[in-house]
């Protein structure tokens, strides 16, 4: 049978079902890969935004965002700011009216949440955004 010059070929229902299943699988795979790509783009945009904040002199906003991302408590945020300013543990303890041991414990919690192991690495985490 011919319609508009196109020949119609009879195909089995098994073939049609197979084509439909493969098509559905391809659509699901495409949707999944689309979501993965969008998540990657979102992460890249966040990194670019962080670099722009650092480059535009909005270091405080970048610092606040990082502290929120790391889930620092208000006390840990205060200690982290003092540490980034270069104060020693004893100076931070004196400024906050706490013991040096408390400040050391808070610094260790900050380092763990930030994924670093020292005050220098914590500072470099922010400085690297400038370059």
Secondary structure, DSSP 8 states (H G I E B T S, - for coil): -EETTEE-----HHHHHHHHHHHHHHHHHHHHHHHHHHHHHHHHHHHHHHHHHHHTT-HHHHHHHHHHHHT--HHHHHHHHHHHTT--HHHHHHHHT--HHHHHHHHHHHHHHHT-SSHHHHHHHHHGGG-
